[in-house]
Amino acid sequence: MITDWQFYALAVPAVILLGLSKGGFAGMGALSLPLLAFAVDPVRAAAITLPILIAQDVVGVWAFRRTVDWRLLGWMLPGSMLGIALGYGFAASVSSAAVMAMVGAISILFGAYRLRAARHAAPRDTARWPDWIGSLFGMASGFTSQIAHAGQPPFQLWVLPRNLPRDVLVGTTALFFAATNWIKVPAYWALGQFTAANVMTSAALLPLALISTIAGVRLVRRVDAARFYTAIHVLMILVGLALVAEAIR
């Protein structure tokens, strides 16, 4: 298990953000991996957070298991599998600095995308495109999820224009990312990241993640989240820039 206090100085806020994201503040968790990438190798950071994400997925999948658009998932999940394989190949064949730069770039793009969406910019109308194109968006989501646990933007670009009922949207999102997270397990195993130290670190952080998830459920209806989101997404861009700068030094 990791015992370095500097790691936990970044891991604690990162895990709290993961919990709040699963509790209702969607998108905040995308800052977690970029933060952890300052403390440990980004691939190791992703492996440590993956079991936490899988544990948190259980609640959402169980709660919305009856409201899922299976046709949508049928096109997107095969693409996600291919994207994860491509992400694994990238992480296995390049240096940790290159992975850090990619995590930083994804963080910048995610933050910019969310800031633009917050201004009520109309999403690109993909609803009229053929269903098979959903596999391409699934592939993009799988790739960014494998590299940085940040698969939301490609997923949302394909799904949101369909104007699904709220519960169907939540259920489909929960199941897609739960399945995607499980598909990532063999990839991180092959990368040699499920060591005893990493798994024990995940277990140590899990209670905080679950408490934060419960807190998110209670807070999401009581606070004005707009300011939090703006701050988080601006911070994502700044952290992403710092990671890219660190990677090319």
Residue pairs with C-beta under 8 A, 6 or more apart in sequence:
1 197
1 200
1 201
1 204
2 8
2 40
2 197
2 198
2 201
4 39
6 39
7 36
7 39
7 40
9 39
10 35
10 36
10 38
10 39
11 36
11 39
11 48
11 201
11 205
12 205
12 208
13 35
14 31
14 32
14 33
14 35
14 36
14 49
15 32
15 49
15 52
15 205
15 208
15 209
15 212
16 208
16 209
16 212
17 28
17 29
17 31
17 32
17 35
17 212
17 232
18 28
18 29
18 32
18 49
18 52
18 53
18 56
18 209
18 212
19 56
19 208
19 209
19 210
19 211
19 212
19 213
19 214
19 215
19 216
20 28
20 29
20 212
20 213
20 215
20 216
20 219
21 27
21 28
21 29
21 30
21 216
22 29
22 56
22 57
22 59
22 60
22 209
22 213
22 216
23 212
23 213
23 214
23 215
23 216
23 217
23 218
23 219
23 220
24 216
24 217
24 219
24 220
24 221
25 216
25 219
25 220
25 225
25 228
25 229
26 152
27 110
27 114
27 152
27 229
27 232
27 233
28 228
28 229
28 232
29 53
29 149
30 107
30 110
30 148
30 149
30 150
30 152
30 236
31 107
31 232
31 235
31 236
31 239
32 49
32 149
33 42
33 45
33 46
33 49
33 103
33 148
33 149
33 150
34 103
34 104
34 107
34 148
34 236
34 239
34 240
34 243
35 239
36 42
36 45
36 48
36 49
37 45
37 100
37 103
37 104
37 243
38 239
38 242
38 243
38 246
39 45
40 48
41 96
41 99
42 96
42 99
42 100
42 103
42 148
43 91
43 96
43 99
43 188
43 191
43 193
44 193
44 198
46 146
46 147
46 148
46 149
46 188
46 193
47 188
47 191
47 193
47 194
47 198
48 198
48 201
48 202
48 205
49 149
49 202
50 149
50 181
50 184
50 185
50 188
50 202
51 199
51 202
51 203
51 206
52 202
52 205
52 206
52 209
53 149
53 177
53 181
54 178
54 181
54 182
54 185
55 206
55 209
55 210
56 209
56 210
56 213
57 174
57 177
57 178
57 181
58 178
59 213
60 170
60 174
60 178
61 171
61 174
61 175
61 178
63 174
64 167
64 170
64 171
64 174
64 175
65 171
65 175
66 171
67 165
67 167
67 168
67 170
67 171
67 172
68 168
68 171
68 172
68 175
69 164
69 168
69 171
69 172
71 131
72 134
72 159
72 162
72 172
73 172
73 175
73 176
73 179
75 131
75 132
75 134
75 135
75 138
76 134
76 135
76 137
76 138
76 141
76 155
76 158
76 176
77 138
77 176
77 179
77 180
78 135
78 138
79 134
79 135
79 136
79 137
79 138
79 139
79 140
79 141
79 142
80 138
80 139
80 141
80 142
80 145
80 151
80 176
80 179
80 180
80 183
81 142
81 183
82 135
82 139
82 142
83 138
83 139
83 140
83 141
83 142
83 143
83 144
83 145
83 146
84 142
84 143
84 145
84 146
84 180
84 183
84 184
84 187
85 187
86 139
86 142
86 143
86 146
87 142
87 143
87 144
87 145
87 146
87 147
87 187
88 146
88 187
88 190
88 191
90 99
90 102
90 143
90 147
91 99
91 146
91 147
91 191
92 190
92 191
97 247
97 248
98 247
99 147
100 243
100 244
100 246
100 247
101 243
101 244
101 247
101 248
102 147
102 148
103 147
103 148
103 240
103 243
104 239
104 240
104 241
104 242
104 243
104 244
104 245
104 246
104 247
105 240
105 244
106 144
106 147
106 148
106 150
106 240
107 148
107 150
107 236
107 237
107 239
107 240
107 243
108 236
108 237
108 240
108 241
108 244
109 153
109 240
110 144
110 150
110 152
110 153
110 233
110 236
111 233
111 234
111 235
111 236
111 237
111 240
112 233
112 237
113 153
114 153
114 229
114 233
114 236
115 230
115 233
115 234
115 237
117 123
118 226
118 229
118 230
118 233
123 156
123 157
123 160
123 161
124 157
124 161
125 161
126 133
126 137
126 157
126 158
126 161
127 161
127 162
127 163
133 158
134 158
137 154
137 155
137 157
137 158
138 154
138 155
138 158
140 154
141 151
141 152
141 153
141 154
141 155
141 176
141 180
142 151
142 180
142 183
144 150
144 151
144 153
144 154
145 151
145 177
145 180
145 181
145 184
146 184
146 187
151 177
151 180
155 173
155 176
155 177
159 169
159 172
159 173
160 169
164 172
185 194
188 194
